[in-house]
């Protein structure tokens, strides 16, 4: 039996117990994980340092290293996310609908766990705990495969979680880590029909496309984030600068960070110099602009190309284009967006409503940062990812999105005529 098949067998044996666990038992597991993460923080940080040292030796950028880095504060935040899930409603068993048929047969539609969830992701070790915690609360077993960049951190985190699960009287195989970080293990997960009920990729465009194109098991597609902000002609310039700066610089390597700024031509000459100054006074952001942007800001600005407008930079780089009107902005977004998160800054209610109606992305904002596209910020607890597809789940995926439904039919001897 090959490695992934063995993990699948383990998960299949373990999944019934967590699927049928009551809410208090699942919450007890999560609280135990949170406490043990804090208790073992020094050990986890030692393993994380190995990953950071390897990243530096391999020339990984500072922005990407930040995705990888843990600290006591970040471990506390991960533990807090586990505890916060205990305050959220358990989706399992929720009645979604029902009816009584003319023959007296009663039909009830309820939420149930999906079964065994596989997750393939990159870099960020917090995903290891966030994903496992969400799966536990929603009654699913999970098989996690992180990237090679975080393997030492992930192994340490998984050891804490497996020991915590056992401490609570459940099989440790409710949560498993794929320690084989070869491409073959990822490919095997994509073909693990009969073992993995749904596969969720979380990471860059290359990873997501590989899973979507090659998997034979069902996939929920999470999206890379080529996110846009449009500065309308009526925008408050101070607000526009603040929100654009926050969306680009707070954490440039995450999927809800801004990559392109579209600016109405009538406000560009006032807004663009103010934005450039904010970037220069802050961390420093490379601007790549259209001809009009370069005319306003100077020819030291690098010309923006179609490739730039289509790129998720994951870095301190932003593409800027001056547009004639809101329709041109919406058309640009439709052409280049990955349909993750977009924003308009405006005082015009009609334009705000038009933007939210016509922009076909998972999350569409008016006058607030795209950085809020996050399960925790939406009140969903930790998230499994941001879905940009249209089937089953869209936007931040919390507990409910990790369930499916089952019909319960009760009768008293009815037969079909």
N, C-alpha and C positions, 0 to 999 in steps of 0.2 A: 504494500500500500504506500503510495507516494505521500510526501509531506503535507501538502494542502488537503488531500483526501483525508488524512488522519485528523487534521484539525477540524475538518468538516464533520467527521464521525463524532468527534468529541463534542462539538457544538450541538449536533442533533440529539445526542444523549442528554445534554444539559438543558436544552431549551424548554422542555415541558415544565420543569420546576420553576423557572423564572416566569414563564408565561402564566402559570397558575398561582404565583405568589400574591399575597395580599399587599395592599399599599404600605402598611406599616413595616412589613418585612423588607420591601424594596427601599423604603426610606432609611431603614436601619443600615442597610448595606451602604447607601450613599453617605450617611453620616460617619460610618466607620472608615470609609475611604478618605473622607475629608480629614478626619482626625489623624489617620496614619500618614497621609501626605505631609502634614505639618510636622509630625514626629520624625519623619525620615527625610526632612528637607536637606540636611547636610549631605546625606548619601546621594540623593538625587542631583544636587548641585555638583558634586564631584564627578558624576557621570556626564552631566551636561558640559562641564569644562572640557572633557575629552572631545566632545562633539564640536565645541567652539574652537578648540585648538586645531582640529582637523579641518574645519571650515577655513580658518586663517591660512593654513598651509596650502589649501587648495584654491586660494584666491577668491573666495566667495565675498561678494560685496558687503559693505557695512549694513545696508538696508536688509539684505537677506539674512545676515547673521543676527540681526535684531529679531527676526522671526523665530530663530532657533534658540535665542538666549532665555534662560530661566534665572530667576532671582528669588530670594525669600518672599519678596512682595508678590511676584507672579505666581509662586506656588500657593501663597495665601489666597490669591484671587481665584486660582483653579479650585482650591478647596472650598472657597465661598460659593462658587458656582454649583458645586455638588450639593452643598447645604441648601442653596436657594431652590434647587429642583424639588426638595422635599416639601416646599410650601406650595408647589403647583399641583393642580388637579391631576390625578391619575386618569389618563384617557381610557385605559383598558376597562371594558364593561360598560362604557357610556352608551346609552340607548340613542341611536341616531334617527329612529323612526319606527313605524310599525302600523299594522292594520288588522282588523278582523274581517275575514272574507265572508261572503254570503253564506257559505256552508258551515260557518262557525270556527274555521281554522284560524288560529292566531299567529301572525307573523311579526317578529321583532328583529330589527337590524341593530347590531351592536358592534362596538369597536373591539378588535382583538389584535395581539401582536403579529408582526409579519413573520417571525420565526427566527431565522439566522440571517443577520445582516453582515455583509462584508464591506469594509471601507478601505480604500486605497488613497493615501494622502501624502503630502510632502512637508518637510521642514518643521512645522510648528508642533512641538511636543505637547502643548496644551490640548491639541486636538485629540491626543490619545486618551486623556481623561474625559474631556467634554463628550466625545463620541460614546465612550463606554458608559458614562453616567446616564446619558439620554437613552441608550439602549436598555439599561437596567430598569430605569423608571418606566419605560414603555413596554417592559416584559419581553425583551428580545435578547437572545444570545448574539455575540458579536465577534467577528474575526477582523483584526486590525492589521493593516500593513502600511507602516510609515516609510519614509525615505531613508536612504543610507546616511544622510546628513545628521539624523537625530537618533540613530539606532541605540546608542548607549543610554541616552535620556529615556527613550521609549521603553527599553528593557527594565530600567529602574522603576519607572512609573507603573509598568504592568505588574512587576513583582509585588509592589505595594497593593495594587488593586486585587490581584489574585489571592494574596494572603488575607485581605480584608473580606473578600467574598467567602472564603473558607471559614474565617472567624465567625461569620454570621450563619454558618450551617448549610451553605449552598456549595455546589460543585464549582471549583475555580474555573472550569472550562466554559462558564458563562461568558468570560472575557478571555480572549486569547490574542497573542501577538505573533505575527509572522516574522520570525527572526532571520529567515532566509531573504535577503534583500536583493536577490538576483532578479533579472527581468523574467526569468522562467517562473518564479513564484507568483508574480503579478499576472502573468498569462494564465497560469493554472487557476487562479482565483476567478478570472474572467470566464473560465469554462467549467466551473464547479457546479454544474447543474445537478440538482438532487441534494446538494449540501447547503449552498448559499441561496437564500430566497430572493434577495435583492442586493445589488452591488452599488455603492455610492462612491464615485471618485471626487476627491477634494484637493484642488491644487491648481497648477497652471494649465494653460490651454493645451499644451502637448499631452499632458497626462490625461486630461478629460477626453480629448479627442481619441486617444489610444483606447481608452476603456469603452467609449461609446461605439467605436468602429469595430472592435474586436471581441467584445463580450457576447457570450451566448446566454448568460443569465440575465434576468431583467435588470435594467440600470435606471437610477434616478440621476439625471445630469445636473451637477452643480456647475455654476458658470464662472469663467474668468471674468474679470471686471474691467472693461474699457468704459469707465464711467465719465459722464459729461456734466458740465454746469453751463447754463446759458444765462448771461447777464443781459436782461431786457433793458430797453431804453429808459424805463421808469424806475430802474433799480436804485435803492439806497446804496451809494458807493461804499460807505464804511461797512455796511452789512455784507455787500458783495465781496469785498476784500477779505473780511474776517472768515466768511464761509469758504471761499476759494482756498485761502491759506490753510484752514483747518482740514479741508478735504484732501489737499495735496500733501501737506507736510507732517500731520500728526503721526501717521504710520504709513509711509508711502508704499510699503511692500504688501499691504493687504488688499483684498479684492474690492472693497468699497471705497478705496482711495480714488481721487480724481485723476484723470489722465488728459482730458481735453477741456479747454475753456472756450466757449463761443460767446462773442461779444457783439451786441448791436452797434452798428456804425455810429449812431448818434451819441453814444456814451463812451465809445472806445478811447477818445483822446483824453478823457478825465480818469477813466477807470484803469486803463493799462499802466500808466506811469505809477499810480498808487499801488497797484499789485506788484509791479516790478520792485518798487522800493521796499514793500513788505518782505518780499522774498530775499532781497539783498540784506535787509536788517536782521533777518532770521537765519535759517539753516543754509540758505542758498539753493535756488532752484534754477536749473537750466531751462530757458524758454526757447521753444522752437515755434516760430510764428509765420503766418501768411505775409504776403507783400505789404498789406496795410498795417499789420502789427509791426513789421520792421520799419515802415515809414514813421510810425509814431514813436517807437522805442529805440530806433537806431539800427544800423546795419550790422552791429556786432551780434544781434540776435540771429541765431541759426535759422535758415529757411526750413519751414515745415513741409514734409512730403506726405503723399498719400499713405505711405508706410507708417509714418509717425501718427497720423490720425487713426490708424487701425491697431496701434500698439498699446498693450498694457505694460507700462514701463517698469513698474515695481521699483521705482527709484525717484530721486529728486529731479524729475524732468516733467515738463508739461507742454502740450501742444496747444497753440492758441490760433483761433481764426475769427476774423471780423466778418459778420454777416449783415445782410441788408434788412432782415426782418425775422420774426419768429418762425415763419414758414420755412425759411432757409435753414434755420437752426434745427427744426424738427426733421427736415429732410437729411441733414448731415448726420444726425443721431441715428436715423433709420438705416443709413448706409454703413456706418462704422461701428455702431454699438454692439456689445455682446448682450444687451438687454438685461442688464443687472440693475444699476441704479443711476438715475439722472435727476438733475435739479434745475429749477428756474428761480432766479432772483428778480422779483418784480413787485411793483405796487398796483399793477393793473389786474383786477380780478378776472376780467375776460381772458386775458392772456394766461393767467394762472390756470384757469379751468381748461382752456384750449390745450395747454401743454400737458396737463395731467390726463386729458382725454385722448390725445393723439399720439403721445409717446408710449410705445408698446414695450415697456420694460417692467421687470418684476416690482420695482420700487420707484415711484416718481414723486419727487419732493418739491415743495414750494417754500422758499426762504428758510431752509435748514440744511445742514450738512449731510451728504451721502454717507458719511461715516457712521450714521445711525442704523444702517442696514446691518443688523446684528440681532441674533435671537435674544440676547440679554437685554439690549436696549428696547426691543419690542415687547418685553415682558414674557418671553417664551422660555426663559432660562437659557442654559447653554444651547448652542445650535449645532446641528450636524453638518450644515453647509447652507449656501444660498442657491436655491434651485432657479435656473433660468429657463427651464422647460415649461410646458403647459399641461402636461399630464400628471395627475395625482397631487403634485406639490409644486408651489411656486413661491419664491421669496425665501426668507429665513425658515428653515425647517426645524421645528421643535418637536414636542412629544407626539402630538396628534398625527404629524406627517410620517411618523414611524409605525403607524398602525394601518391595518386594513379593516375590512368589515366581515361580519359573518351573519347569516340569517338563521334565526331560531324559529322553528315552526312547531306549534303545539296543536294537537287535535284530539278527538275522542272517537276515532274509528272511521274518519272520512276516507273514501276511495274515489279515484277519478273516474268519471263516467265517460 
